[in-house]
Amino acid sequence: MLIHTRVLVCFQAFVSISLCKMLVSNFSKVQDTLIDMTYLNITYLNVNIIICAQRCLSLSNVTCYSFTYSNITRQCQLGSWLFPPRGARSSLSGALYSTGAFCNTSASFKIESRYILPACYKTENKQLIYEEAKSACEAMHSHLYSVKTEEKLNLLQTINAQDYWIGLNDVQLNGTLRWTEDGTEFDESLRGLLFDSGTTNNASNVGDCILYNVQSRRLSASNCSSPFKYVCEMSPKA
């Protein structure tokens, strides 16, 4: 789970505001009880958190995409990609920060945590049919945006007013909607909350693919061969 940490980093570092803003725009804090890190054999002692971030950024084009920092020991350890923990953590006590691992800001993805549940997403203005949009997201190691909660729908309502393909369809089995992110079935108990009133539980009455409808500000079905803009999302599984 990714959490914005701009204010936290600024106060911990006690550096100039301009330098702080430049550095923290590249990092987000990670709940290290849920996510672990592949460590590099690079450790710095008696440094502050900004120096730790600077060292990682200087290597970001090669190996460093995350780091842990302990306020107690002032120890900085650099790391590469993140993954779900396989057992009890044995790392130093401290906060884990990441860049590029789940949200590749260099590819114009951005993290949004305004509605509590964070998301790493990118809107695309090119209009594509559904399968092309799905493939375009996958080529960026992402998936079409998932709207499994009201918070994720709220995020779509705040960005540019457009119709967007999202990652839900019943192409595989008529009448059974599945998320492209992980293949799980849509929770029908959320239909009234997420879909517009004109969409039945059989999407194929209109089309097999789901989009965000800017007019209704809800999800609705459309023909998969119709071209629309789309939203890609990165997640820990992407």
Secondary structure as the mmCIF struct_conf table of DSSP 4:
data_model
#
loop_
_struct_conf.conf_type_id
_struct_conf.id
_struct_conf.beg_label_comp_id
_struct_conf.beg_label_asym_id
_struct_conf.beg_label_seq_id
_struct_conf.end_label_comp_id
_struct_conf.end_label_asym_id
_struct_conf.end_label_seq_id
STRN STRN1 LEU A 2 ILE A 3
HELX_RH_AL_P HELX_RH_AL_P1 ARG A 6 ALA A 13
TURN_TY1_P TURN_TY1_P1 PHE A 14 PHE A 14
HELX_RH_AL_P HELX_RH_AL_P2 ILE A 17 VAL A 24
TURN_TY1_P TURN_TY1_P2 SER A 25 ASN A 26
STRN STRN2 SER A 28 VAL A 30
TURN_TY1_P TURN_TY1_P3 ASP A 32 LEU A 34
STRN STRN3 ASP A 36 TYR A 44
BEND BEND1 ASN A 46 ASN A 46
HELX_RH_AL_P HELX_RH_AL_P3 ILE A 49 SER A 58
TURN_TY1_P TURN_TY1_P4 LEU A 59 THR A 63
STRN STRN4 SER A 66 TYR A 69
TURN_TY1_P TURN_TY1_P5 ASN A 71 THR A 73
STRN STRN5 CYS A 76 PHE A 83
BEND BEND2 ARG A 86 GLY A 87
BEND BEND3 SER A 91 SER A 91
BEND BEND4 SER A 93 GLY A 94
STRN STRN6 ALA A 95 SER A 98
BEND BEND5 THR A 99 PHE A 102
HELX_RH_3T_P HELX_RH_3T_P1 THR A 105 ALA A 107
TURN_TY1_P TURN_TY1_P6 SER A 108 SER A 108
STRN STRN7 LYS A 110 GLU A 112
TURN_TY1_P TURN_TY1_P7 ARG A 114 TYR A 115
BEND BEND6 ILE A 116 LEU A 117
STRN STRN8 ALA A 119 LEU A 128
HELX_RH_AL_P HELX_RH_AL_P4 TYR A 130 ALA A 139
TURN_TY1_P TURN_TY1_P8 MET A 140 HIS A 141
STRN STRN9 HIS A 143 LEU A 144
HELX_LH_PP_P HELX_LH_PP_P1 TYR A 145 SER A 146
BEND BEND7 THR A 149 THR A 149
HELX_RH_AL_P HELX_RH_AL_P5 GLU A 150 THR A 158
BEND BEND8 ILE A 159 ILE A 159
BEND BEND9 ALA A 161 ALA A 161
STRN STRN10 TYR A 164 ASN A 169
BEND BEND10 VAL A 171 LEU A 173
TURN_TY1_P TURN_TY1_P9 ASN A 174 GLY A 175
STRN STRN11 ARG A 178 TRP A 179
TURN_TY1_P TURN_TY1_P10 THR A 180 ASP A 182
HELX_LH_PP_P HELX_LH_PP_P2 THR A 184 THR A 184
STRN STRN12 GLU A 185 GLU A 185
HELX_LH_PP_P HELX_LH_PP_P3 PHE A 186 PHE A 186
HELX_RH_3T_P HELX_RH_3T_P2 GLU A 188 LEU A 190
HELX_RH_AL_P HELX_RH_AL_P6 ARG A 191 LEU A 194
STRN STRN13 PHE A 195 PHE A 195
TURN_TY1_P TURN_TY1_P11 SER A 197 GLY A 198
BEND BEND11 ASN A 201 ASN A 201
HELX_RH_3T_P HELX_RH_3T_P3 ALA A 203 ASN A 205
TURN_TY1_P TURN_TY1_P12 VAL A 206 VAL A 206
BEND BEND12 ASP A 208 ASP A 208
STRN STRN14 CYS A 209 ASN A 213
TURN_TY1_P TURN_TY1_P13 VAL A 214 ARG A 217
STRN STRN15 ARG A 218 SER A 222
TURN_TY1_P TURN_TY1_P14 CYS A 224 SER A 225
BEND BEND13 SER A 226 SER A 226
STRN STRN16 PHE A 228 MET A 234
TURN_TY1_P TURN_TY1_P15 PRO A 236 LYS A 237
#
